[in-house]
């Protein structure tokens, strides 16, 4: 874990406009202040995907003020868990971090029903991640 008492998680996708934004919002919503949450993209978009904003609002989570951020080496170094969602080789690797690759469809250009399915899969994976973070390491 990082020097801080609570674990930190970085969600990374190419544009930081859909999957990683939804995952970060779910982790913040479900874990509260028990986990430090970041998200970033290797090639960040200008804005969060409007379909992602809409489907998150449907479950009571507001991401209208979220903005895509560029992936930095410092963000990876400061995180205990790095969860990639299609950023490929753009993600730097540091020993001692837990890296997970979540293979998820990209919501960009997809209809609202498809984005809802992606949202629901992300929610399940985030809940599993919370359980993993809580489990004592042996």
Long-range contacts (C-beta under 8 A, 24 or more apart in sequence): 1-80, 2-36, 2-78, 2-79, 2-80, 4-36, 6-33, 6-34, 6-35, 6-36, 7-35, 7-36, 7-80, 7-81, 7-133, 8-35, 8-36, 8-37, 8-38, 8-78, 8-79, 8-80, 8-81, 9-35, 9-36, 9-37, 9-38, 9-79, 9-80, 9-81, 9-82, 9-83, 9-129, 9-133, 10-38, 10-39, 10-40, 10-75, 10-76, 10-78, 10-79, 10-81, 10-82, 10-83, 11-37, 11-38, 11-39, 11-40, 11-83, 11-85, 12-39, 12-40, 12-41, 12-42, 12-71, 12-82, 12-83, 12-84, 12-85, 12-87, 12-91, 13-41, 13-84, 13-85, 13-86, 13-87, 13-106, 14-41, 14-42, 14-43, 14-86, 14-87, 14-90, 14-106, 15-41, 15-43, 15-44, 15-45, 15-49, 15-68, 15-108, 16-40, 16-41, 16-44, 16-45, 16-68, 16-69, 16-70, 16-71, 17-41, 17-44, 17-45, 17-47, 17-48, 17-49, 17-52, 17-68, 17-108, 18-48, 18-49, 18-51, 18-52, 18-106, 18-107, 18-108, 18-115, 18-118, 19-85, 19-86, 19-102, 19-104, 19-106, 19-107, 19-118, 19-122, 20-85, 21-48, 21-49, 21-52, 21-63, 21-66, 21-68, 22-52, 22-55, 22-56, 22-63, 22-118, 22-119, 22-122, 23-83, 23-85, 23-102, 23-122, 23-125, 23-126, 24-66, 25-56, 25-61, 25-63, 25-66, 26-61, 26-122, 26-123, 26-126, 27-126, 27-129, 27-130, 29-61, 30-126, 30-127, 30-130, 31-130, 31-133, 35-130, 35-133, 38-75, 38-78, 38-79, 39-66, 39-69, 40-69, 40-70, 40-71, 40-72, 40-75, 41-68, 41-69, 41-70, 41-71, 41-87, 42-70, 42-71, 42-87, 42-88, 42-90, 42-91, 43-90, 44-68, 44-69, 44-70, 44-71, 49-107, 49-108, 49-115, 51-107, 51-110, 51-111, 51-112, 51-115, 52-107, 52-115, 52-119, 54-112, 54-115, 55-112, 55-115, 55-116, 55-119, 56-119, 58-116, 59-119, 59-123, 81-129, 81-133, 83-129, 100-129
